[in-house]
Amino acid sequence: MIAWFQSVLGTGLGWFVANLILILLIALPLMLAVAMVIYADRKIWAAMALRRGPNVVGPFGLLQSFADGLKVFLKETIVPASSNKGLFLIAPILTFTVALIAWAVIPFGPDMALADINVGLLYILAASSLGVYGVIIAGWSSNSKYPFYSALRAAAQMVSYEVSIGFVLISVVLWAGTFNMGAIVDQQRGHILGIINAFGFNPLLFPMAVVFLISAMAETARAPFDLTEAESEIVAGYQTEYSSMSFALFWLGEYGNVLLMCALNATLFWGGWLPPLDWAPLYYVPGIIWLFAKILFFFFVFSWVKATVPRYRYDQLMRLGWKVFLPLSLFWVFLVSGYLMLTRYS
């Protein structure tokens, strides 16, 4: 595609136009997907609480998210008089942008990544770690006690769980032997008994898959780790002073990050775009369909947990991250590397 545009428009302009189209092919469906998973989230919560959920706007309530989006778009953007106005307006844009840029290296199929770089996993770690800046800037620039308190919580929470996520990913990188996201998926082909396409069923990697899933919930501040938005303690957290599209960008960024973590779960541990079994007829289904199915499954798990598990206390949250997940993931790095040295490299 890039070569064709370069032949028609020239090297520089052709490269720019081709990559712009590829970016829009990821970003626009992702924003549509965010709207639909918000609807799915609400329907799952409703079903688990024996309620109906959205069912009025559009068939089966499918247009509820778009009606909510129109409502916030038409509302007035209120900027507190004592806030730092520049940073106050930049914070939601930063949060939303960071939620999008990490998708550049997610492989949707064989050779179907926007940027198939050799350090794709490091890029995702760097991009996802920037998300905390939007939250901190939002809390500080509001010049209000409760948002600032929430921003401090968010900084401690996200940094704490990024450490354990980093060690979990080291175990995956050691086993796959690469940081390239597409290559990590390829290494999972027939990994178990020559037929199951997944690292997750490997006894040495399954505990890390569980740790990664729980840490992803804490990293995205989803229940039961939504201490940054604990309405019983800090009103509505770092978003308290935001309204209109500024609030909507935080909302879109949060769900974009949730979908990203679901995609990482599917890609790193459960075969990504590969079918569950290394069986020829299953490969007739396009890889992007398998990836979307796995993302939707993990999103259902996220919603299931939010609907059923009560919120942790903050001391419980930090103890789980520092006293359980960090030592466990660090020990697992030694365990996996030791096993590989004895079996693969000896």
C-alpha positions in Angstrom: 0.0 0.0 0.0 2.8 2.4 1.0 4.7 1.6 -2.2 1.7 2.2 -4.4 1.0 5.6 -2.8 4.7 6.5 -3.2 4.6 5.6 -6.9 1.6 7.8 -7.4 2.3 10.8 -5.1 6.1 10.6 -4.7 8.2 9.2 -1.9 7.6 11.8 0.8 3.9 12.7 0.2 3.0 9.1 -0.6 4.5 7.8 2.6 2.6 10.4 4.6 -0.8 9.8 2.9 -0.4 6.0 3.2 0.5 6.1 6.9 -2.3 8.6 7.6 -4.8 6.2 6.1 -3.4 3.3 8.1 -3.6 5.4 11.3 -7.3 6.3 10.6 -8.1 2.7 9.9 -7.0 1.9 13.5 -8.1 5.1 15.3 -11.7 5.5 13.9 -12.8 1.8 14.4 -11.2 2.0 17.9 -13.3 5.1 18.8 -16.4 3.3 17.5 -15.4 0.2 19.5 -15.0 2.3 22.7 -18.6 3.6 22.2 -19.9 0.1 21.8 -18.0 -1.4 24.7 -19.3 1.3 27.0 -22.8 0.0 26.0 -21.6 -3.6 26.5 -20.2 -2.7 29.9 -23.5 -1.2 31.1 -25.5 -4.2 29.8 -23.2 -6.7 31.5 -23.5 -4.8 34.8 -27.2 -4.7 34.4 -27.5 -8.4 33.6 -25.5 -9.3 36.7 -27.7 -7.0 38.9 -30.9 -8.3 37.3 -31.6 -5.0 35.6 -32.3 -4.1 32.0 -29.6 -1.6 31.3 -29.8 0.8 28.3 -32.7 -0.3 26.2 -34.5 2.9 24.9 -32.3 4.8 22.6 -32.1 2.9 19.3 -32.7 -0.9 18.8 -31.9 -2.7 22.1 -30.4 0.6 23.3 -27.4 0.4 20.9 -27.4 4.1 20.3 -27.2 5.1 24.0 -23.4 5.7 23.9 -23.9 8.0 20.9 -26.7 9.9 22.6 -24.4 10.4 25.7 -21.6 11.6 23.5 -23.9 14.1 21.8 -25.1 15.3 25.2 -21.6 16.0 26.5 -20.6 17.6 23.2 -23.4 20.1 23.5 -22.6 21.0 27.2 -20.5 24.0 28.2 -16.8 23.4 29.0 -16.3 25.0 32.5 -12.8 25.9 33.5 -12.4 26.7 37.2 -11.3 30.2 37.8 -8.3 29.3 40.0 -7.1 26.4 37.9 -4.0 26.4 35.6 -6.0 26.7 32.5 -3.4 25.5 30.0 -2.6 22.3 31.8 -6.3 21.8 32.8 -7.2 21.6 29.1 -4.1 19.6 28.0 -4.6 16.8 30.6 -7.6 15.0 28.9 -6.1 15.4 25.5 -2.9 13.8 26.8 -4.8 10.9 28.4 -6.8 10.2 25.2 -3.8 10.5 22.9 -1.7 8.1 24.9 -4.5 5.6 24.8 -4.4 5.7 21.0 -0.6 5.7 20.2 0.1 2.3 21.9 -2.1 0.6 19.3 0.5 1.3 16.6 2.4 -1.9 17.4 -0.5 -4.3 18.1 -0.5 -7.0 15.4 -4.0 -7.6 14.0 -2.8 -10.4 11.8 0.3 -11.6 9.9 2.2 -8.5 8.9 -0.8 -6.4 10.0 0.7 -3.9 12.4 1.0 -0.2 11.7 4.6 -0.2 13.0 6.2 -3.7 13.1 9.2 -2.6 15.1 11.6 -4.9 16.9 11.1 -3.2 20.3 7.3 -3.1 20.1 6.9 -4.3 23.7 9.2 -1.6 25.0 7.2 0.9 23.0 4.0 -0.2 24.6 5.6 0.0 28.1 6.8 3.5 27.4 3.5 4.7 25.9 1.3 3.2 28.6 3.5 4.7 31.4 2.7 8.2 30.0 -1.0 7.8 30.8 -0.3 8.6 34.5 0.8 12.1 33.5 -2.6 13.0 32.2 -4.2 12.0 35.5 -1.6 13.8 37.6 -1.8 17.0 35.5 -5.6 16.9 35.7 -5.6 16.6 39.5 -2.9 19.3 40.1 -4.2 21.8 37.6 -7.7 21.7 39.0 -6.4 23.4 42.1 -8.9 21.4 44.2 -8.2 19.1 47.1 -10.1 16.0 46.1 -8.8 15.8 42.5 -5.2 16.4 43.8 -5.6 13.6 46.4 -6.9 11.4 43.6 -3.9 12.3 41.4 -1.5 11.3 44.1 -3.3 8.0 44.5 -3.1 7.4 40.8 0.6 8.1 40.6 1.4 5.6 43.4 -1.0 3.0 42.1 0.0 3.1 38.4 3.8 3.2 39.2 3.4 0.3 41.7 1.7 -2.0 39.2 3.8 -1.0 36.3 6.8 -2.6 38.2 5.1 -6.0 38.4 3.9 -5.7 34.8 7.4 -5.1 33.7 8.7 -8.3 35.4 5.8 -10.3 34.0 6.7 -9.1 30.5 10.3 -10.1 31.0 9.2 -13.7 31.5 7.3 -13.6 28.2 10.3 -12.0 26.4 12.7 -14.6 27.8 10.5 -17.4 26.5 9.7 -15.8 23.1 13.3 -14.5 22.6 12.1 -11.2 21.1 10.5 -7.8 21.9 8.6 -7.8 18.5 4.9 -8.2 19.1 4.3 -10.2 15.9 7.2 -12.5 16.6 5.8 -13.2 20.2 2.5 -14.3 18.6 4.4 -16.5 16.1 6.3 -18.2 19.0 2.9 -19.3 20.4 2.0 -21.4 17.4 1.7 -25.0 18.5 3.3 -24.1 21.8 1.5 -26.7 24.0 1.6 -30.3 22.8 2.2 -29.0 19.2 -1.4 -28.0 18.8 -2.4 -25.3 21.3 -1.5 -21.7 20.3 -1.0 -20.0 23.6 1.7 -19.2 26.2 -1.1 -19.0 28.8 -1.4 -22.8 29.1 2.3 -23.2 29.8 2.6 -24.0 33.6 5.5 -21.6 33.9 3.7 -18.7 32.3 0.1 -19.2 33.4 0.7 -17.6 36.8 2.2 -14.6 35.1 -0.9 -14.4 32.8 -3.1 -14.2 35.9 -0.8 -11.5 37.5 -0.8 -9.5 34.3 -4.6 -9.6 34.1 -5.1 -8.4 37.7 -2.3 -5.8 37.3 -3.9 -4.5 34.1 -7.1 -3.8 36.1 -5.1 -1.9 38.6 -3.1 -0.1 35.9 -6.3 1.1 34.2 -7.9 2.0 37.6 -10.8 -0.4 37.0 -12.8 -2.0 39.8 -11.9 -3.3 42.3 -8.9 -1.0 42.1 -10.8 2.2 41.1 -9.4 4.1 44.1 -8.7 7.1 41.9 -12.4 7.6 41.5 -13.7 6.4 44.9 -16.9 8.6 45.1 -17.4 7.8 48.8 -14.0 9.3 49.6 -12.9 11.8 46.9 -16.2 12.8 45.1 -15.2 11.7 41.6 -11.4 11.8 41.7 -9.2 13.7 39.2 -12.3 14.2 36.9 -14.3 16.2 39.5 -13.8 19.6 38.0 -14.2 18.5 34.3 -17.3 18.8 32.2 -18.4 18.5 28.6 -15.9 17.0 26.0 -13.0 17.3 28.5 -14.7 14.7 30.7 -15.6 12.7 27.6 -11.9 12.5 26.6 -11.1 11.0 30.0 -13.9 8.5 29.5 -12.7 7.6 26.0 -9.1 7.3 27.2 -10.1 5.0 30.1 -11.9 2.6 27.8 -9.2 2.8 25.2 -6.7 1.8 27.8 -8.9 -1.1 28.9 -9.2 -2.4 25.4 -5.4 -2.0 25.0 -4.8 -4.2 28.1 -7.3 -6.7 26.8 -5.4 -6.8 23.5 -2.1 -7.2 25.3 -3.5 -10.1 27.3 -4.7 -11.8 24.1 -1.4 -11.0 22.2 1.2 -11.9 24.9 -0.4 -15.0 26.5 -3.3 -16.3 24.4 -2.1 -16.5 20.8 -3.2 -13.0 19.5 -4.5 -13.4 16.0 -3.8 -17.1 16.0 -6.8 -19.5 16.4 -6.9 -21.5 19.7 -5.7 -24.7 18.0 -3.0 -25.1 15.3 -5.5 -26.9 13.0 -5.6 -25.9 9.3 -9.4 -25.3 9.0 -9.4 -22.7 11.8 -6.9 -20.6 9.8 -9.7 -19.9 7.2 -11.1 -17.5 9.8 -9.2 -14.2 9.5 -6.8 -13.6 12.3 -8.3 -10.2 13.1 -11.6 -12.0 14.0 -9.7 -14.3 16.5 -8.0 -11.3 18.0 -11.3 -9.4 18.4 -13.0 -12.4 20.0 -10.2 -12.7 22.6 -10.3 -9.0 23.3 -14.1 -9.2 23.8 -13.6 -12.2 26.2 -11.1 -10.3 28.3 -13.3 -7.2 28.3 -16.2 -9.4 29.6 -13.8 -10.5 32.4 -13.1 -6.9 33.3 -16.8 -6.1 33.4 -17.6 -9.2 35.3 -15.0 -8.3 38.0 -16.4 -4.8 38.2 -19.9 -6.0 38.7 -19.1 -8.6 41.4 -15.9 -7.7 43.4 -16.1 -4.9 46.0 -13.5 -2.1 46.0 -10.2 -2.7 47.8 -9.0 -0.4 50.5 -6.0 1.6 49.5 -3.6 -0.2 51.9 -4.9 -3.6 50.4 -4.2 -2.3 46.9 -0.6 -1.3 47.7 0.1 -4.4 49.7 -1.1 -6.6 46.8 1.2 -4.7 44.4 4.4 -4.5 46.5 4.2 -7.5 48.8 2.6 -10.1 46.6 2.9 -9.3 42.9 6.4 -7.7 42.9 8.2 -10.6 44.8 6.2 -13.2 42.8 6.9 -11.7 39.4 10.6 -11.2 40.3 10.9 -14.8 41.5 9.2 -16.0 38.3 11.9 -14.2 36.2 14.6 -16.2 37.9 12.5 -19.4 37.6 11.8 -19.0 33.9 15.4 -17.9 33.1 16.8 -20.8 35.1 14.5 -23.3 33.3 15.5 -21.9 29.9 19.2 -22.0 30.8 18.9 -25.7 31.8 16.7 -26.8 28.8 17.1 -24.5 25.8 20.6 -23.1 26.2 22.5 -25.8 28.0 
